[in-house]
């Protein structure tokens, strides 16, 4: 397991580095297929001192990414809270994998809803993110989206080879957007 620790506005002491690495080694007990782990530790400038320290853990496993972020007044507390959250995600990830092997089904995606025209946005683009797009079935895309805790997920649909956007609807179901070329 490859572990990378990054800090922002925070000094990475030997004590903190060894604490993080020792805690992360325990993740191998839960999931042996971990490819890499990235830990981001930061001190932010917020008024609430109890939410000043931020710990984010990102785990890459085959065909999936698990991520947890927590805030606290102390970096060790924030990291422990993020570890608790990532352990819960690993249990959920493993449970879904086992369910799929036993023939259990994940909720199926609903057909796409026609997009409504909206007024042009007045904001501006402040960040551009690039990522690898995986070819997966819609059911697996739902799993990925739920594991990441996002409200949408972009993927290549293996059923038709098209770039697709999966999103969670307010009614708890899922929608899928497919472009027409």
C-alpha positions as CSV (number, residue, x, y, z in Angstrom):
1,X,0.0,0.0,0.0
2,X,1.5,3.3,-1.1
3,X,0.8,6.1,1.4
4,X,1.3,9.8,0.6
5,X,0.9,12.5,3.2
6,X,0.4,16.2,2.2
7,X,0.0,19.2,4.4
8,X,-1.1,22.8,3.9
9,X,-0.5,25.5,6.4
10,X,0.7,22.8,8.8
11,X,4.0,21.3,9.7
12,X,4.3,17.5,9.3
13,X,6.1,16.5,12.5
14,X,7.6,13.0,13.0
15,X,5.0,12.3,15.6
16,X,2.1,13.2,13.3
17,X,3.6,11.3,10.3
18,X,4.1,8.1,12.4
19,X,0.6,8.4,13.9
20,X,-1.0,8.7,10.5
21,X,1.1,5.8,9.0
22,X,0.4,3.5,12.0
23,X,-3.4,4.1,11.8
24,X,-3.4,3.6,8.0
25,X,-1.7,0.3,8.2
26,X,-4.8,-1.0,10.0
27,X,-6.8,-0.4,6.8
28,X,-5.1,-3.5,5.3
29,X,-7.1,-5.6,7.8
30,X,-10.3,-4.3,6.4
31,X,-9.5,-4.3,2.7
32,X,-6.4,-6.0,1.1
33,X,-6.9,-4.5,-2.4
34,X,-5.9,-1.0,-1.5
35,X,-3.6,0.4,-4.2
36,X,-2.7,3.8,-2.7
37,X,-3.8,6.2,0.1
38,X,-3.5,10.0,0.0
39,X,-3.9,11.9,3.3
40,X,-4.3,15.7,3.1
41,X,-3.9,17.5,6.4
42,X,-4.5,21.3,6.6
43,X,-5.1,24.2,8.9
44,X,-7.8,26.5,7.6
45,X,-8.6,30.1,8.5
46,X,-12.1,29.8,9.8
47,X,-13.6,31.7,12.8
48,X,-14.8,28.5,14.5
49,X,-11.6,27.1,16.2
50,X,-13.3,23.7,16.7
51,X,-13.4,23.2,12.8
52,X,-10.0,24.7,12.0
53,X,-8.0,21.5,11.3
54,X,-9.0,19.4,8.2
55,X,-8.1,15.8,7.5
56,X,-9.0,14.2,4.2
57,X,-8.3,10.5,3.3
58,X,-8.6,9.2,-0.3
59,X,-8.2,5.5,-0.9
60,X,-7.8,4.1,-4.4
61,X,-9.0,0.5,-4.8
62,X,-9.5,-1.3,-8.1
63,X,-12.2,0.5,-10.1
64,X,-13.2,2.7,-7.1
65,X,-12.2,5.6,-4.9
66,X,-13.2,6.0,-1.3
67,X,-12.9,9.5,0.3
68,X,-13.6,10.9,3.8
69,X,-13.1,14.4,5.2
70,X,-13.5,15.6,8.7
71,X,-12.8,18.9,10.6
72,X,-11.9,19.4,14.3
73,X,-10.0,21.7,16.6
74,X,-7.0,19.3,16.7
75,X,-5.4,17.6,13.7
76,X,-5.3,14.2,15.5
77,X,-9.0,14.4,16.3
78,X,-9.8,15.3,12.7
79,X,-7.7,12.5,11.4
80,X,-9.3,9.9,13.8
81,X,-12.8,11.1,12.7
82,X,-11.8,10.7,9.1
83,X,-10.5,7.2,9.8
84,X,-13.8,6.2,11.4
85,X,-15.7,7.5,8.4
86,X,-13.4,5.7,5.9
87,X,-13.7,2.5,7.8
88,X,-17.5,2.7,7.6
89,X,-17.1,3.3,3.8
90,X,-14.9,0.3,3.5
91,X,-17.4,-1.9,5.3
92,X,-20.2,-0.6,3.0
93,X,-17.9,-1.0,-0.1
94,X,-17.1,-4.6,0.9
95,X,-20.8,-5.3,1.7
96,X,-21.9,-4.2,-1.7
97,X,-19.2,-6.2,-3.4
98,X,-20.3,-9.3,-1.5
99,X,-24.0,-8.6,-2.3
100,X,-23.2,-8.3,-6.0
101,X,-21.4,-11.7,-6.0
102,X,-24.4,-13.3,-4.3
103,X,-26.7,-11.9,-7.0
104,X,-28.1,-9.0,-5.0
105,X,-29.0,-6.0,-7.1
106,X,-28.3,-2.3,-6.5
107,X,-31.1,0.1,-7.3
108,X,-31.4,0.6,-11.0
109,X,-31.0,3.9,-12.7
110,X,-34.2,5.7,-14.0
111,X,-34.4,6.8,-17.6
112,X,-33.1,10.4,-18.2
113,X,-35.3,13.3,-17.5
114,X,-35.5,16.0,-20.2
115,X,-33.3,19.0,-19.3
116,X,-35.0,22.3,-18.7
117,X,-33.5,25.5,-20.1
118,X,-32.1,27.8,-17.5
119,X,-31.0,31.4,-17.4
120,X,-27.3,31.9,-18.0
121,X,-25.2,31.8,-14.9
122,X,-23.5,34.9,-13.6
123,X,-20.7,33.1,-11.8
124,X,-17.3,32.2,-13.3
125,X,-15.3,29.0,-13.4
126,X,-12.9,29.0,-10.4
127,X,-11.6,25.5,-10.6
128,X,-11.1,22.9,-13.3
129,X,-10.8,19.2,-12.3
130,X,-9.5,16.4,-14.5
131,X,-10.0,12.7,-13.7
132,X,-9.9,9.4,-15.4
133,X,-13.3,8.2,-16.7
134,X,-13.9,4.5,-16.1
135,X,-16.0,2.2,-18.3
136,X,-18.6,0.7,-15.9
137,X,-22.2,-0.4,-15.9
138,X,-24.7,2.1,-14.4
139,X,-25.2,0.0,-11.3
140,X,-21.5,0.2,-10.5
141,X,-21.6,3.9,-11.2
142,X,-24.3,4.3,-8.5
143,X,-22.1,2.4,-6.1
144,X,-19.1,4.7,-6.9
145,X,-21.2,7.8,-6.5
146,X,-22.6,6.7,-3.2
147,X,-19.2,5.7,-1.9
148,X,-17.7,9.1,-2.8
149,X,-20.7,10.8,-1.2
150,X,-21.3,12.9,-4.4
151,X,-24.6,13.9,-6.0
152,X,-23.4,13.1,-9.5
153,X,-20.9,10.8,-11.3
154,X,-19.4,10.9,-14.8
155,X,-18.6,7.6,-16.4
156,X,-18.5,5.6,-19.7
157,X,-21.5,3.3,-19.9
158,X,-20.3,-0.2,-20.9
159,X,-23.7,-1.0,-22.3
160,X,-23.5,1.6,-25.1
161,X,-20.0,3.1,-24.8
162,X,-21.4,6.6,-24.3
163,X,-20.2,9.2,-21.8
164,X,-22.9,9.4,-19.2
165,X,-23.7,11.5,-16.1
166,X,-25.5,9.9,-13.3
167,X,-27.1,12.1,-10.6
168,X,-29.2,11.7,-7.5
169,X,-32.7,13.1,-7.7
170,X,-34.5,14.8,-4.8
171,X,-36.9,11.9,-4.6
172,X,-34.1,9.5,-3.8
173,X,-34.0,7.9,-7.2
174,X,-31.3,8.3,-9.9
175,X,-31.3,10.1,-13.2
176,X,-28.9,9.7,-16.1
177,X,-27.9,12.2,-18.7
178,X,-26.6,11.0,-22.1
179,X,-25.4,13.4,-24.8
180,X,-26.7,13.3,-28.3
181,X,-24.0,13.7,-30.9
